[in-house]
Amino acid sequence: MSRRVPAALAAAALCFAVSLPAAGEGESPLVSNLSPSGYVTASAWATPRADDALSTAGLRGNVALSGDAGETGAFKLALEWNANGAGLADAGAAETTWYGPASFSASVADRASVDLSLKEAWFSLYAGDFDLVLGQQIVTWGQADGNNPTDNVNPRYVGTRDATTTDEKKIPVPMVNVTWNLPSGDGAVQGLFLPIPAVNRMPDMGDFVKEDIPGVSPENFEGGVRGLFYIGQSSVSVSYLTVLDRYPSDVTGFTRMMVSPMPPPGIFVEVPDTLGHTRRQIVGIDAVAFLGPYDLRAEWAYTLTDDLEGTDPYKKNPSLSGVVQGSRNFLDGRLSLALSWAPTWIQNFEEPPAQALAYASRLYTGQGFALEQAVAARAQAKFLNETLQAEAMLLTELAARDWLATVSGTYNLADGWNLKGGVNLHGSFRSSDDPLRQLGVFGNDAAQDSDSLYLELRFDF
């Protein structure tokens, strides 16, 4: 069983404890205005280029209960599950793991598994201009549409869950969340404290690389502060976040290996074999403005790493990433067109780190070029009295010269029932023998093998 179990159990106990306030004699009822909600999704995802063409066939969903607690409090409990039956024919010995605070997985094959997560378990108190929320939570920072460089509070499922909504790809974590609502109503200041670190849920890195999972200790505490301010029809936010990198990025361990047995006593070298989650300091700013029919958004994040000078080939360099978006509606809102530009600049860039290593993509993904610029165009349309909605997007990286294309359609069958299908395609303008192709997010071999098509039936209640 994983070493994260004590942290996960502590988190679950904390979440449930803070969601059960006591009520004294003559006070308001313990709980009131109870409201159940949730959804269930049956889905099938196929990846034709992969060795296993059927990647997902199962059910996922969420069931939640929220309500008021006394006169000045509220609570929410939500359980999320993701059951994938693909690959049951290859079932073997069962494996279990706690991969995040109060997030549990049991599997009998690479694809056949059941994930259970205490998605939300929090209790809130309202006192004047202050809101206090304690427990297991999902937090979103940034106001950009889709690509949010400052949204780094919660870890995510990366390549381990087929889902079509952003919320389903986030892993909840226990935190203390305090918000001061400015008396003028012109904004709010939010502070976060995360005592238990959690990292992205990713595919196994193989037999040659280990992942150093951070434990619960004061040196691994995380937190940040964000101010959101309203200025007329516009809004601006600034933020600071200190967290451990959600990806296993920097090399944190080496093994001693003989590379030449002759002459005695041979030649030994230190070979990196462990990737860890090192400290990141992230300063962010974003803004939204509505100018007539146009919706304009911009978001920027400057990330400081342990390698400020950019001289360590086994650590990521500081970077500046951003997105500038503009969209407009046409035909009374039935058609929406959006364009975006997302640059990423790597400070003190000389060359991609540790290219010679077999697992180098774990390091240079996102840092393969000194300046990468992603340009995207997206169209959304509504038909049949808005019961049918279609979306298409094309995103290309200019330095890596690769691309991602997505097409999807959603049909509202009845109240609460929606049928959705789509295709996700990855490609590169570089030849297959061009080593630079592996530096792109969408053009490397792993990405091109993940082309997918899917069909989902979802019921919301």
N, C-alpha and C positions, 0 to 999 in steps of 0.2 A: 504493500500500500504506500501511496506517495507521502513524502514528508510534508506535503501541504495539508494533510488531514487535520492536525491540531489547529492550524490557522482557520481552516474552513469551519470546523466545529465551533470555534470561538466566535467566528463571525455570525454563524447561524444563531447561536445562543444570544448574542448581542442584539441581533435584529428582532428576534421574537420578544426578548425582554423589553426593549424600548417600545414595542408596539402594544403593550398591555398596561396602560396607565390605570391607576387605582381611582376609585370614586368613593368619596366619603359620604356620610349621612347628610341628606339635604342638598347634595350637589346634583349636577346634571347627570343623566344616564351615562353609564360607562361608554357605550357606543350608540350611535344613532345614524339615521340616513344611510343605512347600508346599501351598497350598490355593487352587485356582481357584474362582471364583464369578462370578455375573452374572445378567443377565436380558435378554430381548428382548421388546419390546412393539410389536404392530401396532395402529395406531389410526386412527380417522376422526373428525374433529370438524366439525360443521356450525354455522354462524352465520347463521340464516335472515334476520335483519334487515340484515346487512351486504351491501355490493355484491357481494362474492364469497362465496357461500353456503358453499362448502367451504373451510374454513380450513386443515385438516390432513388429509393422507392419506399415511401413511408408516410408517417404522420408527424406533424409538429403542431404546437399550439401553446396557448397561454390561458390560464384561468386566474382571475383576480377578484379580490373583495376589498372595497374601499369604503370609508365612512368617516363620520365625525367622532371625536373622542372628547367628551366633556364640552365645555363652552369655547375653549380656545385651542383645540387640538384636532388633528386628523390622522388617519393611518391608511396604509395600503399593504396588502399581502398579495403576492402574485407568484405562481409557480409556472415555469416554462419547461416544456419537454421537446425533444427532437429524437424521433425514433426512425431509424433507417434499416430497412430489411434487405437492401441490396447486398449480395454476397453471402447470404445465409448458407448457400450450398457449400461454401468454403469454410464453414464454421469450425473453430478449433477450441482451445482452452479459453475460458473467460478471463478477461483482464479488467480490473477496475482502477480508477484513479480519480483523485480530486485535483482538477486542473485550475481551479480558482476558488476564492472564498465562497463556500456554499454552492459550488458547481461540481457535479459528479457525473462520471461517464462509466458505462459498462459495455464492453465490446467482446464479440466472439470471432471477429474477422476484421480486415482492414476497413470495410465499409459497413458491416452489420453492427450497429451499436444503438444504445439508448443514452441520451444525455438528459439529466435533470438539473435544473438551476432554480434557486430561490431568486427569481428575477427582481422582485421588489419586496422589501420587508422593512418599512420605515414608519416612524411616528413623528409628527410635526407639532410644534407649538407656535402660536402667534402671540406676540407681546408688543403692542404698539406698532412701531415701524419695523420690528424685527421678526423674522421667520427663522425657526430652528428646525432642521430635519435631521434625524438620527437613524442610521440603519443602512440596509442594502439598497443601493440606488443606481440609476442610470442618469448621467448628466451630459448635456450637449452644450458645448461652447462654440461660438462662431455663428455667423448669419449667412454664410454663402450657401448656395443651393447645390448640395451633393458633395463637392470637394471642399472640406473644411480643414485647412492647415492647423488651426488652433484647437481643434476638437480632439484632445489627447488624454482626457481624464480616464475614460474606460478602455480596457483592452478589448480585443476583437477576435472573432473567429476568422482566421486567414487560411483559406484553402481547406478547411475542415467542415464546412457547413454550406449546403446549397440553400440560399434564401434570397428573396427579392426585396426585402425592406431593410433599411439601415439599422433599425432598432433590434432586429433579430440577430444582427451580426455583432452586437455589443455584449460584453461580459460584465455583469454587475459586480460592484465592490462595496464593502461597508465604508461609510464615511460620515463625518460631521459636516453639515452643510448649513452655513449661516448666511442669511441675506438681510441687508439693511435697505429697506425701501425708502428712497429719499422723500422727505416730507412734501416736497413740491410736486411729487408725481413725475418728475423728469428723469427717472432712472432708478438704478439699484446698484449696490455693491455686494458682491458675493464672495465668501471665503470658504475654502474646502480644506479638510484635513483627512488624509487616508492613512490609517495606521497599518493596514495589511496590504503588502504589494501583490499585484496580480499581473500576469503577462499574457500576450496573445496565445491563443490556442492554435498551434500550427502542426503540419505533418511532421512525422519523425524525420530526423536529419541523417539517419543511417548509422552504421556501426562505427564509423571513423570519427564522428563528432559528438561530443557531449554538450549538454546545455546546463549551465549553472543557474539553477532556479533560486531567486532571492528569498531569503527567509524573513521572518518577522523580527525586526530589531530597530532600535532608534535610528541607525544609520540608513535604513531603508524606508523611513517615513516619507510620505509624499503630501503635497498640498499646493494651494495656489489661491489667487485672488483675482477677481474680474469686476470691472466697473462697466455698466451699460447705461448710456445716456441718450435721451430723446431730444432731438433738436428739430422742432417743427414736424415736417413729414419724414424726417430722416432720423437715423440712429447710428451711434458710434460706440464701440466697446474696446477696452484695452485690458490685457490680461497678462498674468505671470504665473507659470506653472513649473514646479520642480517635481519630476517623476523619474522612475527608472525606465529606460527604453523598453517599450512593449515588445520589441523584436529582440531575439538573441543576436546582437550585432557585433560587439567588440570581442576580440580574442582575450580571454581571461586566464587560459591555462595552456601549458605546453607539455609535451612528452619528449624524453631524450631518446633519440633513435640513431643507430649506426648506419651510415651511408656508404662506408668503404671499409671492409674487414682487413684490408692489407694496406700498408704494413702494420704490424701490431703496434700499439693496441687498437688501431682502427681510428676512424674519424666519426665523431658524434655531432649531431646537430639538434637544436631544439625545434621541434615541429609543433605548431599550434594544434590543439585537439579539443579545446573547450571554448564555447561562445557564451558570453554572459550578458547581463542586463545592467548597463552602467548608467550613471546619472545624466539626466538631460535637464537643462534650464531653457524654458521656452517663453519668449516674449511675443505677445500677439496683439494685433489691432485689426478691427474690421469695421465696415460701414455699409449702410443701406440707404439709398436715396431713391425717391420716386419723382421723376421728372415727366410730368404729363403722362403719356401712355407707356413710358419706359420704366422698367425696374432695373436699377443698377446696384451691383454688389461688389465689394472688394474685401479681401481678407489676406493678411500677411502674418507669417510666423518666423521669427529668428531663433534657431535652435543652437545652443552652446553645448559642446560635448567635452569629454575629458582630454581631447587632443586639440587644444586651442590653436596651436601652431600648424597643425596639419602635417606633422612630420612622422607620425607613427603609422606604418602601413597596416597595422592590425586594429586600428580604431577609426571610426567615422569622423569626418571633419565637421566643424560648425557649418550651418547652411541657412539660407534664406529661401523660403518657399511662399508662394502666394497664388491667388486666383483673382481675376477680374472678370465679371460676368455682366451681361446685358441681355434683357429679354423684353418682348412685347407681345401683347395679345392682338389678334385680328378676328374678324367675323364674329363680333359680339362674344368674344372669349372662347369660341369653338376651336381656334387655332392659336398656338403659342410657338414662337421661334426664339431660340436662345443661342448666344455665342459666348465662348469663354476662352481666356488665355491664362495658362497656369505655368509660370516659370519657376525653376528651382536652380539656385546658384550655390555652388560648393566653395566655401572659403578656402584659400590656399591650396587649390586643387593642383596636383601634379600628375597623378595617374590613379586608376581605380585600385583600391587597396587589395593586396594579397591575391592578385589575379591567378597566380600559379596554383592556388589551392583548389582541390576538387570541389569544395563547397563554397567557392568564392562568391557565388551569387548571394549568399546570406549577408555578405558585407557590402558588395557594390550595388545591390539593387537600390536605385534611387540616387546613387553617387557614382555612376559610371562616366558622367560627363561633367565638365566644369559648369556648363550652363545647359540645362534641358528646358525646352519650352513645349508644353502640351497645348494644343489648340483643339477645341471641340465645338461641334454644331449639333443642336438638338431640336427636334420638332415634336410637338404634341398636338393631337387632334381629337375632337369629340364628335361622334356620330349617333344617329338614331336616338335623338332626344337625350344625349349624353349617357346612354346605356352602354355604348361601345367607345372605349378610349384606346388610342394607339400612340406609340412613342417610338422614335428612331433616333439614334445618336451615333456620330462618328467622331472618334478622338484619335489624334495622331501626335506622336512625339517627334519633334523636328531633328534633334541631334541623334537619337537612337534610330530614327527612321522606321518606326513601327506603328501599329495602329490597333484600335479596338472598335468594333462595330456591334451595336445592340439594336434589336427590333423586338417590340413586345406589344401585346394587345390584351385588354381586359374587358370582359363582357359581364354586365350585371344581370344575372339570371332572375333574381327575385330579391326581396328584402333580405339583406345580410349575406346573400350568396353571390360570389364572384368567381368567374372562370378566367384564368390568365395563362397565356402561353408566350414563349419568346425564344430568341436565338442570341447567343453571345459568340462572337468570332474574334480571333486574334490573328495578327499577321505582321509581316515585316517586308520592307522594300529592299532589304539586304539579302544577298545570296546565302544559302545554307552554310557555306564554308567560310563566311565572313565572321571572324571572331568578335567583332563589335556587335554582332546581332545579339549575343548573349548578355550584353549590358543593358538592353532595353527591358522595360517592365512587361511589354506585350509581345515582344518578338523572340524572347528566349525559348528554348525547347520546351521547358515546363509549361509556359504560358500557351504555346501553340497546341500542346497536347490537351489543354483544358477547354477547348471549344465545346460549347454545350447547347442543347435545346431542352426546353422544359415545358411541363404542363401542370398547372396547380388549380385545385378547387378549394376555395376558402369560404368558411362560414363565420361571420362575426355575430356575437350576441352581447 
